[in-house]
Amino acid sequence: MTVLRSALCATALATLTACSTEQSGDSSAARVRLASISTAEAVIPGVASADRVWVPKGRYEAYDASPDGRSLAYVDWDTGNLGVHDVQTGVNRDLTKKGTYQDSEDEAENAVYSPDGKHIAYYWWDSKTKNGEVRVIASDGSGVRTVFREVGVENWPEEWTRDGRHILTILSKDNVHRLALIPADGGSPRVIKAITGRHVKLSASLSPDGRYMAYSVGEPQDDFQRHIHIVTVDDGRESAVVTRNADDVPVGWTADGLRLVFVSDRAGTPGLWAQRISGGRADGTPTLVRGDLWHMQPIRLTNQGRFFYDVAGGDRDVFVATFDPETGRIQAPPVSLTGHPGENYLNPQWSPDGKHVAYLKLEETGVRYMRIVIQSVGGTEVREFLPRIMGPRSVTWVPGSQSLMVNGSDRDGHPSLYRFDLNTGNATQEIPNTVSVPSFSPDGRTMYYVPRPQGVDTASRLLARDMATGKERQIYVERRGGRINANAVTADGRWVILVWAAKLGAPNFHPAGTFAISTETGEMRDLGATIPFDSAHQTRRHAGFTPDHKGVLIMVQRIDSMASFALWRAPLDGGRAVRLPFAPADIQQIAGPGSWTSPDGRRIVYVKGKQVREVWSLDDAVLRTSP
């Protein structure tokens, strides 16, 4: 299944999960929660036979299974290399030899096997030319060749035709997405279907005889629901074959071409379904193959009728803990905020009064993949929203209002800031064309943010925006390169805390500095200047305020490990920073952009726990042939 690059980069390795039963109305019996999928079967028993085939030990993502089901094509996200996992022996073998991200920022993605299993087509990002291309490599790692490349065009191989002569590929440029057949030996693409607009996910599959292509696509304004259409490859005639108030995604056809297999949440839980097809049209009603496939991401339906899929789980959770801001020591056992471990929670943020936490919860059963959750601290109030915003990445409370500022994208894929009303659930674009995470004055009347640089001027500019009039004034200009974010504002409103991200010897942008910028004069103070820092291997960023708001906490952490870090207390007047004796351990994610500490400076909110990904295969007679 293909996710367009802008959406995938934000969530490529996120462990996506399902909606709370308290909010969705599903019965608890219908929901299978995976607190730890290493000790519980990933699907309900008694419907179709399922087996666990791989438990990756590293940051591997499986993209396809070989036609015989004996190997899995993966990308190692620690290096960006394409590799193959042998299901029988358990051996992993890299096919590409680019080294690590320290050596090169090139990377593979979206690999698909040829019908005979002898070759793999994949997306390759060339960091030098800043362009992607479709490559083909033999399954033994030999004979790499580029079969398609066009400047400015994103290209995502979906699958091969059964004769091995063409590769069905999504070609995207200027908000036009073409489903096209690319010759496996290279040459001009043949377009089957063109779709205009920025789409979160676009999935397609060819019938075994190559006559039909099934596809689905969805956007936020469609309530995150996709319907499956079938296009006749020769003449482009189209018919809707799977339409219901649900999210439906094609995953493949049975070997005889008589059934289209798809994933859907039409029964209230994610499941695998099969629809009989005759003459390119639906024949009868869909059949449920297996339900309650929570935390599932489809990989491949093989010619032998084995369905491979990825399952996410673990014990990850959001925690709140009381800590001593003088020493960094946790003063009491951390308390789970959600009570539902195993979900994937991101970027928790304190409300201005310290009574609530807002965070994001990710899902992996269709494009309805991100929810905003508001939860009381020490209480039972839980509110969950499905924002009509593409790719929400972070939330920021707007003081003095019942609203959040959400980073996302507009329907054309441009990063934007949206104001999300907690009373109505409506989202309104506030600032177009910015990736900045904003912060607010204590009264909520002024928003500080960084617009996206335009033209040849690459400087980052901190602006103050009057929320009532929309008028803006420039406060600070960062001309050293890199990126800046307005992370927080002091309680007296006099200083904005900026986090500066730069490469500084590391392969990608990482937080490297924490500055205080005067909201009146633009004066800049480097709060981390006295903190020892290895720019090639560490990150350094603001984590919160001291209780008196006369100082900030700065976290120094290794780029390759979030398990442990050092905390420093730096005075706002620019004096020498002091290292705290202790720092919380085994934390997978702090509060993301914004303050880690509560407004009173004595509590912290963070994400902790392991993420587990496993590959399973499911077998059923319905997937092998049609009677």
Backbone torsions as a table, in degrees:
resi	resn	phi	psi	omega
1	MET	NA	135.6	-173.8
2	THR	-104.2	133.5	171.8
3	VAL	-113.2	129.9	178.6
4	LEU	-60.0	148.1	-165.1
5	ARG	-56.6	-38.9	-177.8
6	SER	-62.0	-35.5	179.4
7	ALA	-80.4	-35.9	-174.6
8	LEU	-68.6	-39.9	-177.1
9	CYS	-61.4	-29.4	179.4
10	ALA	-76.4	-26.9	-171.2
11	THR	-136.5	20.8	-172.5
12	ALA	-56.3	-42.3	-177.7
13	LEU	-109.9	13.0	179.7
14	ALA	-68.7	137.9	177.3
15	THR	-85.6	103.5	-170.5
16	LEU	-89.0	148.8	-171.3
17	THR	-139.0	178.4	-174.0
18	ALA	-101.6	163.6	-174.7
19	CYS	-71.0	148.4	179.2
20	SER	-61.7	136.1	179.2
21	THR	-65.2	-28.4	179.4
22	GLU	-63.4	-31.8	-178.1
23	GLN	-94.2	-32.5	-173.4
24	SER	-86.4	-20.4	-179.4
25	GLY	88.8	-0.1	177.6
26	ASP	-71.7	145.4	178.1
27	SER	-71.5	150.7	-179.3
28	SER	-63.2	-29.2	179.6
29	ALA	-67.8	-26.3	-177.1
30	ALA	-81.5	-14.7	-174.3
31	ARG	-102.6	133.0	175.7
32	VAL	-107.1	107.3	178.7
33	ARG	-88.8	137.0	-175.9
34	LEU	-110.0	77.5	177.4
35	ALA	-63.9	-34.5	174.7
36	SER	-153.3	104.6	-174.9
37	ILE	-76.0	-5.1	175.9
38	SER	-76.3	-14.6	-179.4
39	THR	-120.5	0.7	-179.9
40	ALA	-133.6	143.2	178.7
41	GLU	-63.7	143.2	-172.5
42	ALA	-81.0	-7.9	-179.6
43	VAL	-139.6	162.5	179.3
44	ILE	-72.4	139.2	-177.4
45	PRO	-78.6	162.9	170.4
46	GLY	89.9	3.2	179.8
47	VAL	-111.3	-54.4	176.7
48	ALA	-146.0	146.7	-176.0
49	SER	-71.6	131.2	-179.9
50	ALA	-133.0	142.9	179.8
51	ASP	-134.5	142.2	173.7
52	ARG	-82.5	126.4	-174.4
53	VAL	-113.0	-16.8	-179.1
54	TRP	-160.4	132.0	172.2
55	VAL	-118.1	93.7	-177.2
56	PRO	-59.3	137.3	179.3
57	LYS	-92.6	-16.5	178.4
58	GLY	-117.6	-161.4	-179.4
59	ARG	-90.8	63.8	179.4
60	TYR	-98.2	141.7	174.8
61	GLU	-124.1	118.0	-179.8
62	ALA	-80.3	131.3	-179.2
63	TYR	-110.0	-27.5	-177.6
64	ASP	-157.9	156.7	173.8
65	ALA	-110.6	144.9	177.4
66	SER	-64.5	157.1	-178.4
67	PRO	-55.6	-32.1	178.7
68	ASP	-89.2	-1.3	177.2
69	GLY	74.1	12.4	-176.1
70	ARG	-90.4	-13.9	-179.1
71	SER	-144.5	158.9	179.7
72	LEU	-125.5	131.8	174.8
73	ALA	-87.0	130.2	-176.0
74	TYR	-134.9	166.6	168.3
75	VAL	-118.1	130.9	176.2
76	ASP	-89.8	107.8	-174.7
77	TRP	-77.0	-1.3	170.5
78	ASP	-81.7	-19.6	-178.4
79	THR	-127.7	-27.6	-173.1
80	GLY	88.3	4.3	-179.1
81	ASN	-80.9	148.1	171.0
82	LEU	-86.1	137.8	-179.9
83	GLY	-144.9	176.8	179.9
84	VAL	-130.0	131.8	176.0
85	HIS	-104.6	126.3	176.9
86	ASP	-84.5	114.7	-175.6
87	VAL	-63.8	-35.5	-176.2
88	GLN	-77.4	-43.0	-176.6
89	THR	-94.3	-19.5	-177.6
90	GLY	79.0	10.1	-176.8
91	VAL	-86.3	134.8	174.0
92	ASN	-101.3	139.2	-177.7
93	ARG	-139.8	119.0	177.6
94	ASP	-71.4	137.4	176.1
95	LEU	-96.5	-43.7	175.7
96	THR	-87.8	154.6	-173.0
97	LYS	-128.3	51.1	-176.9
98	LYS	-81.1	-8.4	-173.8
99	GLY	85.7	-146.5	-179.6
100	THR	-104.8	179.4	175.6
101	TYR	-67.5	-21.5	173.6
102	GLN	-67.3	-32.3	179.9
103	ASP	-81.7	-39.0	-175.9
104	SER	-159.9	144.8	176.6
105	GLU	-89.9	3.0	173.7
106	ASP	-59.3	151.8	177.5
107	GLU	-159.5	154.2	176.7
108	ALA	-97.6	163.8	179.0
109	GLU	-167.7	155.8	168.6
110	ASN	54.9	59.6	-177.0
111	ALA	-86.0	142.9	177.9
112	VAL	-138.6	136.2	-179.4
113	TYR	-77.9	149.0	170.5
114	SER	-74.1	162.7	-176.6
115	PRO	-58.5	-31.4	179.0
116	ASP	-91.2	-0.7	177.7
117	GLY	75.1	6.2	-175.5
118	LYS	-89.4	-15.4	-179.0
119	HIS	-136.1	160.1	177.2
120	ILE	-132.5	127.1	171.8
121	ALA	-95.6	142.4	-176.5
122	TYR	-155.5	159.9	174.7
123	TYR	-84.2	137.2	177.2
124	TRP	-129.3	123.8	177.3
125	TRP	-92.9	120.2	178.6
126	ASP	-95.1	107.1	-174.1
127	SER	-70.8	-22.1	-179.6
128	LYS	-75.7	-43.7	-179.9
129	THR	-90.9	-7.7	-177.1
130	LYS	56.1	45.6	-178.4
131	ASN	-144.1	150.5	177.3
132	GLY	-101.1	159.1	178.4
133	GLU	-151.4	159.8	175.4
134	VAL	-95.7	124.9	178.2
135	ARG	-119.1	157.9	174.3
136	VAL	-125.5	135.3	179.4
137	ILE	-135.0	144.9	175.0
138	ALA	-67.9	151.6	-176.5
139	SER	-67.6	-9.3	173.6
140	ASP	-96.4	3.6	177.1
141	GLY	93.5	2.6	-177.6
142	SER	-98.3	166.9	169.4
143	GLY	62.5	47.5	178.0
144	VAL	-70.7	133.8	176.8
145	ARG	-146.6	148.9	175.9
146	THR	-92.7	127.2	-177.9
147	VAL	-108.4	-15.8	175.4
148	PHE	-154.9	135.8	175.1
149	ARG	-158.2	128.9	176.4
150	GLU	-144.8	127.8	-175.2
151	VAL	-57.2	129.2	176.8
152	GLY	82.1	1.0	-178.3
153	VAL	-106.2	123.5	172.2
154	GLU	-81.7	139.2	-175.0
155	ASN	-138.4	122.9	-173.2
156	TRP	-125.1	104.9	178.5
157	PRO	-66.2	130.5	-179.4
158	GLU	-98.9	-49.0	179.0
159	GLU	-170.7	165.3	176.9
160	TRP	-90.7	155.5	166.9
161	THR	-71.7	155.1	-174.5
162	ARG	-64.7	-22.5	177.1
163	ASP	-85.1	-2.8	176.5
164	GLY	75.1	10.5	-175.5
165	ARG	-92.4	-22.4	-177.5
166	HIS	-136.1	160.6	177.6
167	ILE	-123.4	119.0	175.4
168	LEU	-70.3	123.0	-171.6
169	THR	-136.6	144.0	172.9
170	ILE	-94.0	120.7	179.1
171	LEU	-111.0	121.3	-174.1
172	SER	-125.1	130.4	175.3
173	LYS	-159.4	135.2	176.6
174	ASP	51.8	43.0	175.7
175	ASN	67.0	17.2	172.5
176	VAL	-114.8	125.7	-176.1
177	HIS	-117.6	118.3	-176.3
178	ARG	-107.3	126.4	170.5
179	LEU	-89.0	113.3	-169.1
180	ALA	-136.3	156.3	174.2
181	LEU	-99.1	120.0	178.0
182	ILE	-103.8	128.7	176.5
183	PRO	-57.2	132.8	-178.2
184	ALA	-65.5	-19.4	177.3
185	ASP	-97.0	4.6	-178.6
186	GLY	99.2	153.3	-179.2
187	GLY	140.0	-176.2	-176.4
188	SER	-76.8	141.0	179.5
189	PRO	-74.8	150.5	174.0
190	ARG	-109.7	116.0	-174.3
191	VAL	-81.1	129.0	176.2
192	ILE	-95.9	-41.9	-175.0
193	LYS	-150.8	134.4	175.7
194	ALA	-117.0	135.2	-178.3
195	ILE	-126.4	130.4	-178.4
196	THR	-99.4	141.7	179.1
197	GLY	114.0	160.2	179.4
198	ARG	-87.0	120.8	-175.7
199	HIS	-116.6	139.7	-179.2
200	VAL	-65.8	-49.5	-179.5
201	LYS	-140.4	140.1	178.3
202	LEU	-136.3	121.0	-175.5
203	SER	-126.7	146.3	-178.0
204	ALA	-152.4	155.6	178.4
205	SER	-152.1	138.5	-179.9
206	LEU	-93.9	143.6	174.3
207	SER	-68.2	156.0	-177.1
208	PRO	-55.9	-35.3	-180.0
209	ASP	-84.4	-1.3	177.3
210	GLY	76.0	8.2	-177.1
211	ARG	-82.1	-29.8	-173.4
212	TYR	-127.4	151.3	173.0
213	MET	-127.5	123.6	173.9
214	ALA	-95.5	137.2	179.0
215	TYR	-147.4	159.6	173.1
216	SER	-143.8	151.7	-179.0
217	VAL	-152.5	149.5	-178.5
218	GLY	-152.0	157.3	179.6
219	GLU	-138.9	164.3	-179.5
220	PRO	-57.9	-37.9	-178.3
221	GLN	-68.2	-12.0	175.2
222	ASP	-92.8	18.5	-176.2
223	ASP	57.7	31.0	175.5
224	PHE	58.9	34.9	179.1
225	GLN	-116.0	136.7	178.1
226	ARG	-117.9	142.0	174.1
227	HIS	-114.4	150.7	-177.7
228	ILE	-94.8	130.1	176.2
229	HIS	-117.7	152.5	175.1
230	ILE	-118.3	130.0	179.2
231	VAL	-112.3	134.1	172.5
232	THR	-75.3	121.7	-172.3
233	VAL	-61.3	-38.1	-174.4
234	ASP	-71.4	-45.6	-172.8
235	ASP	-118.5	-1.9	175.1
236	GLY	79.1	7.7	176.7
237	ARG	-64.1	143.7	-171.6
238	GLU	-133.1	145.0	174.6
239	SER	-144.5	147.0	176.2
240	ALA	-86.2	126.3	-175.6
241	VAL	-114.1	-25.1	177.9
242	VAL	-130.9	101.0	-178.2
243	THR	-131.8	122.7	178.3
244	ARG	-165.4	167.9	177.8
245	ASN	-74.4	71.4	-174.3
246	ALA	-160.2	174.0	175.3
247	ASP	-105.4	112.3	-175.0
248	ASP	-118.0	130.5	-176.5
249	VAL	-133.4	122.7	178.5
250	PRO	-71.1	140.4	177.3
251	VAL	-120.6	-11.2	178.2
252	GLY	156.7	179.5	179.7
253	TRP	-119.9	151.9	171.0
254	THR	-66.2	158.0	-173.2
255	ALA	-58.6	-29.5	-179.9
256	ASP	-85.9	-3.7	177.2
257	GLY	75.6	9.1	-176.1
258	LEU	-92.1	-12.3	178.7
259	ARG	-133.0	138.5	171.2
260	LEU	-100.4	125.7	-179.0
261	VAL	-100.7	134.5	-176.4
262	PHE	-146.8	161.1	176.2
263	VAL	-101.4	137.0	-177.8
264	SER	-151.9	153.6	173.7
265	ASP	-108.5	22.9	-175.1
266	ARG	-61.9	-24.0	-179.5
267	ALA	-94.4	8.2	-179.9
268	GLY	97.4	-17.0	175.0
269	THR	-134.0	153.3	179.5
270	PRO	-67.2	134.2	-178.7
271	GLY	-150.2	171.3	177.8
272	LEU	-103.5	128.8	-175.2
273	TRP	-126.5	161.4	176.6
274	ALA	-134.2	132.0	179.7
275	GLN	-118.2	122.8	176.9
276	ARG	-68.1	136.6	-177.9
277	ILE	-122.4	135.2	176.7
278	SER	-137.6	119.9	179.5
279	GLY	61.8	31.4	179.8
280	GLY	79.7	10.3	-179.6
281	ARG	-129.5	158.6	-179.8
282	ALA	-67.8	139.0	178.0
283	ASP	-124.1	98.7	-177.3
284	GLY	88.4	-164.6	-177.5
285	THR	-106.4	155.7	-179.2
286	PRO	-64.2	152.8	177.7
287	THR	-112.5	130.8	177.2
288	LEU	-76.5	122.4	176.5
289	VAL	-88.0	-45.4	177.7
290	ARG	-159.8	134.2	-179.4
291	GLY	-106.8	-179.1	177.9
292	ASP	53.5	43.9	175.9
293	LEU	-91.0	63.3	-178.3
294	TRP	-64.6	148.1	174.2
295	HIS	65.0	27.0	-172.3
296	MET	-102.5	140.4	171.2
297	GLN	-126.5	121.0	-178.2
298	PRO	-62.2	145.4	174.5
299	ILE	-114.4	-60.4	-177.6
300	ARG	-165.4	147.9	166.9
301	LEU	-106.4	115.7	-176.2
302	THR	-80.5	167.8	177.6
303	ASN	-62.5	-26.1	179.9
304	GLN	-83.4	-0.3	177.2
305	GLY	86.1	20.0	174.3
306	ARG	-96.4	128.4	-179.7
307	PHE	-100.8	116.6	178.5
308	PHE	-98.0	138.3	180.0
309	TYR	-150.4	156.3	-179.6
310	ASP	-100.4	137.0	179.2
311	VAL	-121.4	135.3	-179.4
312	ALA	-111.9	143.3	178.3
313	GLY	-167.9	-152.6	-177.7
314	GLY	122.3	-161.6	-178.2
315	ASP	-124.0	25.4	-178.1
316	ARG	-64.5	141.9	-175.6
317	ASP	-156.9	166.3	174.4
318	VAL	-96.9	130.4	-177.7
319	PHE	-123.5	149.4	171.5
320	VAL	-120.1	134.4	-179.2
321	ALA	-139.5	146.3	173.0
322	THR	-88.5	133.2	-178.9
323	PHE	-138.9	160.8	-179.7
324	ASP	-89.3	112.0	-176.9
325	PRO	-68.6	-12.8	177.9
326	GLU	-83.5	-31.9	-175.9
327	THR	-115.8	-22.4	-175.5
328	GLY	85.8	0.6	-177.1
329	ARG	-78.0	135.0	173.6
330	ILE	-71.3	128.5	-172.4
331	GLN	-95.2	-14.4	178.4
332	ALA	-151.7	156.2	179.8
333	PRO	-56.1	134.3	178.3
334	PRO	-58.8	147.8	-178.5
335	VAL	-113.4	130.2	176.0
336	SER	-64.9	127.9	-179.9
337	LEU	-80.2	-35.3	-173.2
338	THR	-93.0	-33.9	-174.3
339	GLY	74.2	7.2	-179.3
340	HIS	-129.2	75.4	177.5
341	PRO	-65.7	157.0	179.1
342	GLY	103.6	-13.6	174.5
343	GLU	-83.0	171.3	175.1
344	ASN	-110.3	105.5	-178.1
345	TYR	-103.8	142.5	-176.2
346	LEU	-134.7	145.8	165.9
347	ASN	50.9	57.4	175.8
348	PRO	-65.8	141.4	-177.4
349	GLN	-135.7	133.1	177.8
350	TRP	-71.9	143.9	170.4
351	SER	-74.2	158.7	-178.0
352	PRO	-57.8	-28.7	179.7
353	ASP	-92.6	-1.4	178.3
354	GLY	73.9	11.1	-177.4
355	LYS	-95.3	-16.4	-177.3
356	HIS	-135.1	160.7	172.9
357	VAL	-128.5	134.3	173.3
358	ALA	-107.2	139.5	177.7
359	TYR	-151.6	167.6	177.8
360	LEU	-101.3	145.2	175.9
361	LYS	-127.8	127.4	-174.5
362	LEU	-97.2	149.6	177.3
363	GLU	-128.4	155.9	-177.5
364	GLU	-127.3	24.1	177.8
365	THR	-116.1	70.3	178.9
366	GLY	105.5	-171.6	-176.4
367	VAL	-79.2	-9.1	175.8
368	ARG	-78.4	69.0	-162.0
369	TYR	-106.0	-6.0	-177.1
370	MET	-139.6	128.9	178.6
371	ARG	-124.9	150.1	174.2
372	ILE	-100.2	130.4	179.7
373	VAL	-121.1	132.5	173.8
374	ILE	-113.2	125.5	-175.9
375	GLN	-135.8	135.5	177.5
376	SER	-74.1	148.1	178.7
377	VAL	-95.7	116.3	-177.7
378	GLY	84.6	5.9	179.1
379	GLY	-126.3	-165.3	-176.2
380	THR	-116.4	0.7	-177.2
381	GLU	-72.0	127.8	176.5
382	VAL	-137.8	125.4	175.8
383	ARG	-124.7	133.8	-176.3
384	GLU	-126.9	135.8	-176.3
385	PHE	-129.2	146.2	170.7
386	LEU	-108.6	94.8	-175.0
387	PRO	-73.0	139.3	175.3
388	ARG	-83.3	63.4	-178.8
389	ILE	-132.7	132.9	179.0
390	MET	-77.8	129.8	173.0
391	GLY	55.9	48.4	177.0
392	PRO	-59.7	135.6	-173.9
393	ARG	-117.9	-27.6	-179.9
394	SER	-157.9	159.2	177.6
395	VAL	-127.2	145.5	178.1
396	THR	-135.9	129.5	178.5
397	TRP	-69.5	142.0	173.4
398	VAL	-102.3	108.3	-176.5
399	PRO	-57.7	144.4	176.6
400	GLY	74.0	16.4	-179.7
401	SER	-147.1	165.2	174.0
402	GLN	-98.4	62.1	-177.7
403	SER	-152.6	161.7	176.3
404	LEU	-124.8	152.3	168.7
405	MET	-100.1	127.0	-173.8
406	VAL	-119.1	130.4	172.6
407	ASN	-83.1	125.8	178.2
408	GLY	-156.0	-153.3	179.6
409	SER	-134.8	150.1	174.7
410	ASP	-81.8	179.3	-173.6
411	ARG	-68.7	-13.6	175.5
412	ASP	-94.6	6.4	176.0
413	GLY	86.8	3.0	-179.5
414	HIS	-82.0	132.2	179.3
415	PRO	-62.9	138.4	-174.9
416	SER	-148.1	164.2	172.7
417	LEU	-106.4	131.5	179.6
418	TYR	-119.4	142.5	172.0
419	ARG	-95.6	120.6	-175.7
420	PHE	-107.3	118.3	-177.3
421	ASP	-84.2	119.4	-177.6
422	LEU	-75.7	-15.4	177.8
423	ASN	-83.8	-40.4	-176.2
424	THR	-103.3	-20.9	-175.6
425	GLY	77.8	11.5	-179.3
426	ASN	-92.1	146.6	178.7
427	ALA	-116.0	133.7	178.7
428	THR	-125.5	130.3	179.5
429	GLN	-65.2	125.8	179.8
430	GLU	-98.9	-48.7	-178.2
431	ILE	-133.9	119.2	175.3
432	PRO	-82.5	159.2	170.3
433	ASN	55.6	54.3	173.0
434	THR	-147.4	142.9	174.8
435	VAL	-104.8	5.0	-174.2
436	SER	-69.7	141.4	168.2
437	VAL	-90.4	122.9	-173.9
438	PRO	-86.2	169.1	168.5
439	SER	-140.4	165.1	-171.1
440	PHE	-129.8	151.7	170.0
441	SER	-64.8	156.9	-177.0
442	PRO	-55.4	-29.7	-179.7
443	ASP	-89.6	-1.6	177.7
444	GLY	75.7	5.5	-176.0
445	ARG	-83.9	-19.4	-178.0
446	THR	-126.4	131.8	176.3
447	MET	-110.9	133.6	177.5
448	TYR	-107.1	128.2	-178.2
449	TYR	-154.8	172.3	-177.8
450	VAL	-123.3	110.8	177.6
451	PRO	-70.0	159.8	178.4
452	ARG	-70.3	132.7	178.4
453	PRO	-58.7	144.3	-178.6
454	GLN	-118.3	143.8	175.1
455	GLY	64.8	-142.7	-175.7
456	VAL	-82.9	-14.1	179.3
457	ASP	-80.2	111.0	-177.5
458	THR	-98.9	7.5	-179.4
459	ALA	-68.2	145.5	175.7
460	SER	-96.1	131.3	-174.4
461	ARG	-120.7	128.4	175.7
462	LEU	-89.2	121.2	-179.4
463	LEU	-113.5	150.3	171.8
464	ALA	-109.3	122.6	-176.6
465	ARG	-112.6	125.1	174.6
466	ASP	-74.0	117.4	-173.6
467	MET	-70.5	-20.2	-179.6
468	ALA	-85.0	-40.9	-174.6
469	THR	-103.9	-20.7	-176.3
470	GLY	82.4	-0.4	179.4
471	LYS	-71.3	145.4	-176.6
472	GLU	-128.4	149.8	173.5
473	ARG	-137.0	145.1	-179.3
474	GLN	-84.0	133.6	-178.9
475	ILE	-107.6	-39.9	-171.6
476	TYR	-152.6	146.8	177.4
477	VAL	-125.0	125.7	177.4
478	GLU	-103.3	114.3	-174.5
479	ARG	-110.7	8.0	-178.4
480	ARG	-85.3	3.9	-174.5
481	GLY	89.1	-177.4	-178.0
482	GLY	76.7	-160.5	-175.8
483	ARG	-136.8	150.5	176.7
484	ILE	-125.7	149.6	174.4
485	ASN	-131.3	140.0	174.2
486	ALA	-80.9	98.6	-168.7
487	ASN	-82.2	-34.7	-176.5
488	ALA	-167.1	167.0	177.2
489	VAL	-128.5	139.7	179.9
490	THR	-66.2	160.3	-175.7
491	ALA	-61.9	-26.9	178.6
492	ASP	-89.5	-1.0	177.3
493	GLY	74.1	8.5	-173.9
494	ARG	-87.5	-22.1	-175.0
495	TRP	-132.5	137.8	170.7
496	VAL	-102.8	130.8	177.6
497	ILE	-91.9	117.1	179.2
498	LEU	-100.5	141.6	169.0
499	VAL	-110.8	126.2	-178.8
500	TRP	-102.8	125.4	177.7
501	ALA	-109.5	133.7	-179.2
502	ALA	-149.9	172.8	179.5
503	LYS	-85.2	-54.2	173.9
504	LEU	47.9	44.7	177.8
505	GLY	97.0	-19.3	176.3
506	ALA	-85.9	156.9	-175.7
507	PRO	-71.5	-26.0	-177.9
508	ASN	-128.7	169.7	178.1
509	PHE	-67.8	133.7	177.4
510	HIS	-140.7	148.1	177.3
511	PRO	-57.0	125.7	-174.5
512	ALA	-128.2	-11.4	-177.9
513	GLY	-153.8	153.7	176.3
514	THR	-128.7	121.3	-176.9
515	PHE	-123.4	151.3	170.5
516	ALA	-107.2	126.3	-178.8
517	ILE	-116.0	125.9	178.8
518	SER	-66.9	129.9	179.4
519	THR	-73.9	-13.1	-178.9
520	GLU	-99.2	-45.5	-173.3
521	THR	-109.8	-17.1	-175.8
522	GLY	83.0	6.2	177.6
523	GLU	-56.8	139.3	-179.4
524	MET	-114.2	132.2	174.9
525	ARG	-122.1	127.0	178.1
526	ASP	-84.3	101.8	-174.2
527	LEU	-76.6	-18.6	-178.6
528	GLY	-105.5	15.8	-174.0
529	ALA	-61.8	-30.1	-176.8
530	THR	-96.9	7.4	-178.6
531	ILE	-94.4	124.5	177.0
532	PRO	-57.8	136.9	-171.4
533	PHE	-152.5	125.6	175.0
534	ASP	-98.0	98.9	-170.7
535	SER	-65.4	-24.3	-178.7
536	ALA	-81.7	-20.0	-173.5
537	HIS	-129.3	-2.4	-176.7
538	GLN	-128.8	159.6	169.0
539	THR	-113.6	156.1	-178.2
540	ARG	-144.7	118.7	-174.8
541	ARG	-152.9	158.9	177.0
542	HIS	-66.8	136.4	-179.7
543	ALA	-121.1	-10.1	179.8
544	GLY	157.6	-176.1	-179.1
545	PHE	-109.4	156.7	168.4
546	THR	-74.1	161.4	-177.4
547	PRO	-56.1	-33.0	-179.1
548	ASP	-88.4	-1.1	-179.8
549	HIS	59.9	21.8	174.9
550	LYS	-95.1	-3.6	179.3
551	GLY	-148.8	169.0	178.1
552	VAL	-124.8	157.4	171.3
553	LEU	-97.9	132.9	179.3
554	ILE	-119.7	130.5	-177.7
555	MET	-103.1	130.0	174.7
556	VAL	-114.1	127.2	-169.7
557	GLN	-145.8	149.1	175.9
558	ARG	-70.8	143.3	179.3
559	ILE	-62.7	-37.1	-173.8
560	ASP	-93.0	8.7	-179.4
561	SER	-153.7	129.0	176.0
562	MET	-105.1	7.6	-173.1
563	ALA	-73.8	-31.3	-177.8
564	SER	-146.9	156.2	-178.3
565	PHE	-161.8	173.1	177.2
566	ALA	-111.2	142.6	176.6
567	LEU	-110.4	134.9	177.7
568	TRP	-123.8	146.1	175.3
569	ARG	-108.3	118.8	-176.9
570	ALA	-117.7	126.9	179.6
571	PRO	-71.4	145.3	180.0
572	LEU	-67.2	-20.7	-179.5
573	ASP	-77.4	2.4	176.5
574	GLY	89.8	9.8	179.1
575	GLY	-71.7	-176.3	-176.2
576	ARG	-71.3	136.9	178.6
577	ALA	-78.6	150.5	-179.9
578	VAL	-122.0	132.3	178.7
579	ARG	-80.0	133.6	176.9
580	LEU	-77.1	143.9	-177.6
581	PRO	-61.6	-30.5	-174.8
582	PHE	-128.0	161.1	172.8
583	ALA	-149.9	140.0	178.3
584	PRO	-55.8	143.1	-176.5
585	ALA	-111.0	163.2	173.5
586	ASP	59.8	40.8	177.7
587	ILE	-102.1	126.6	-178.1
588	GLN	-85.9	-29.4	-179.2
589	GLN	-155.9	127.7	173.5
590	ILE	-81.4	-165.1	-170.2
591	ALA	-71.1	4.7	-178.9
592	GLY	72.6	-155.6	176.9
593	PRO	-59.3	140.5	-177.5
594	GLY	105.9	-172.0	-176.8
595	SER	-86.5	138.0	176.1
596	TRP	-79.0	-33.5	-176.5
597	THR	-88.6	155.1	176.4
598	SER	-70.2	166.0	180.0
599	PRO	-55.8	-31.1	178.6
600	ASP	-83.7	-2.3	175.1
601	GLY	73.8	13.2	-174.6
602	ARG	-120.5	2.2	176.2
603	ARG	-132.6	153.3	177.7
604	ILE	-126.9	151.4	174.5
605	VAL	-124.1	136.4	-176.4
606	TYR	-159.5	167.0	176.7
607	VAL	-105.5	133.6	-178.4
608	LYS	-142.8	149.8	177.6
609	GLY	126.2	164.8	-178.1
610	LYS	-89.4	145.8	170.7
611	GLN	-104.5	132.5	-178.4
612	VAL	-123.1	133.2	175.4
613	ARG	-124.8	134.3	178.9
614	GLU	-133.4	152.2	175.3
615	VAL	-107.8	128.8	179.5
616	TRP	-119.7	159.1	171.3
617	SER	-128.2	143.8	-176.5
618	LEU	-123.6	136.8	-177.5
619	ASP	-126.1	134.2	178.1
620	ASP	-156.3	146.2	-177.9
621	ALA	-59.5	-32.0	-179.3
622	VAL	-62.5	-30.5	-178.1
623	LEU	-80.5	-15.7	-176.2
624	ARG	-90.2	-39.2	-176.0
625	THR	-161.1	166.7	177.7
626	SER	-116.1	127.3	-179.5
627	PRO	-69.2	NA	NA
